Amino acid sequence: MKKFNTEYSAKNIDESVTLYGWASKVRNLGGLIFIDLRDRSGIMQLVINPESSCYEIANTIKSEYVIRVSGIIGKRSSVNKNITTGEIEVIVDDIEILSTSKEIPFEISDTTTALEDTRLKYRYLDLRRNSLKNNLEVRHKITMATRNYLDSLSFLEIETPVLCKSTPEGARDYLVPSRVNKGSFYALPQSPQLFKQLLMIGGMERYFQIAKCFRDEDLRADRQPEFTQIDVEMSFVDEDDVMDVAEGLVRDIFKKVKNIDLPKPFMRMTYDDAINNYGSDKPDLRFGMEIKDITEVLSNNESNLFRGVIENKGIINAIVVKGDYNNYSRKKLDSLTEYVKKYKAGGLAYLKIAEETTGSIAKLLSEGELSLIKSKLELESGDLVLIVMGDKKIVKNSLGALRCKIAKDENLIDNNSYKVLWVTDFPSFEWSEEEGRFVSLHHPFTMPKDCDIDKLLTDKEHCYSKAYDIVINGYEAGGGSIRIHNEDVQEKMFEALELTKDEVNDKFGFFVDALKYGTPPHGGFALGLDRMTMLLCNTDNIRDVIAFPKTASASDLMSNCPNKVDSKQLDELGIKINN
């Protein structure tokens, strides 16, 4: 087996070696030919003298040719500190061209200016760049750290099926038609949720899997139609037990991959506090700018603007941008107003704090109200106050997004730091305008808080669950819950979700039957492997950490899929395409 370039150093000077790789760069300098030989580990400089018997062959080598070379390791006359092998070079006495290359469509370097679509079309070339190669190495290290850590705790790695029953209660399923059973379909798993719970019923007690998952949903920079999660389930546990294992795993990953010691234990924050203070269930804590409620301060204001909001049971909230408000021109404030309108906010009011406070609502405030606002928000001269009012969900959502935008625009975020926390006590349900009913916020197998079980049918809006998400730098890196193991509670949950007995039997009958045969208390979590890699590689594009990703339109530009299939295949499946 070949040795990697970087396995050689000055200790190997005068040794004979045989190397393999790609000709990354070829230079002919007054007779001497220099070739930068690239393999997965890095660069080795090759030198071919004019009197060498392989000089003529070397002169035909072009960029990205695959070659084998033999020669003697020598000391370089000038050290290149930018590469691992910068002290040495190989004086070549034999070359074999193993494969030639067409002219490549873009430069293979970390500073390439090629468009992403071009790089995705030629992904096999893009993978030769150091940045992508390094990202995949990080992904590998995370995977190995995961396996070793969980194995040390006696978890078993068990595979679950990829061809499953469609149980639509979340994102859209990817469906796979059955040739043997025409008119019937498998679904690709959105997660191994039911199977890992069945493994607990089966007595496995501690399971994990590096699991492929599939969701047919709209994509964005940190989402793919097929993704990988580190999936973990365990029996006879409570919330603290599961969260302790997850914390230990995440700390172990950070230590082994980046030599970062994360705090112990992780900070915990309830869902309600996260929404109220940060406008998000995945708050980024690398900067401040918390959301403050000033509804009470303005409750007696006579202005129709504030009175209308309060009479309609709305709220008035603010964030404070510290520093020089002069950085915010009217044009810039107008652009921020348009930004919050994307989140359905009616507008954006503001105050500029100085000896004489100005702003869009300054004239509507009494001296007493302004004094209370200054005190509550701890304002100083030069501060800018940005205010949104109206429906609570809209206010929190829009200000949560705005604080993150301003933090990025003003470079308030240390991109080399990591803030990790648990968000706990999620609501069991959320209202779906599309379906006109309450649906599961996570999934219908999440155990409600013990004190809320009796409210499942009578007060859904105030039911909370034993669910928890792990949040890193404003990204949901993973999450989980304690599961329902009691048949009666599961039946009540289905009833709360307005599922008929026939619907339950059709979608989940096999699982409901399993609950009747002695189900242990159990719970688990899943970490997004792609997203964890993305965070550790300091990129905000999930395609950078997947070897062969899809575009935002869920297509593969390299293999040109999804694509049409011939009529014979469709006939075998009993499928007709309606154009």
Helices and strands as residue ranges (DSSP letters): G 5-7, G 10-12, E 16-29, E 32-39, E 42-48, H 55-58, E 66-75, E 88-99, H 116-121, H 123-126, H 130-152, E 156-157, E 175-177, E 185-187, H 193-201, E 206-214, E 226-235, H 239-258, E 267-270, H 271-278, E 292-293, G 296-298, H 304-311, E 315-321, G 325-327, H 330-341, E 349-352, E 358-359, G 362-364, H 367-376, E 384-390, H 392-409, E 420-424, E 429-432, E 437-440, G 450-455, G 460-462, E 467-472, E 475-482, H 487-496, H 501-514, E 522-528, H 529-536, G 542-545, H 567-573
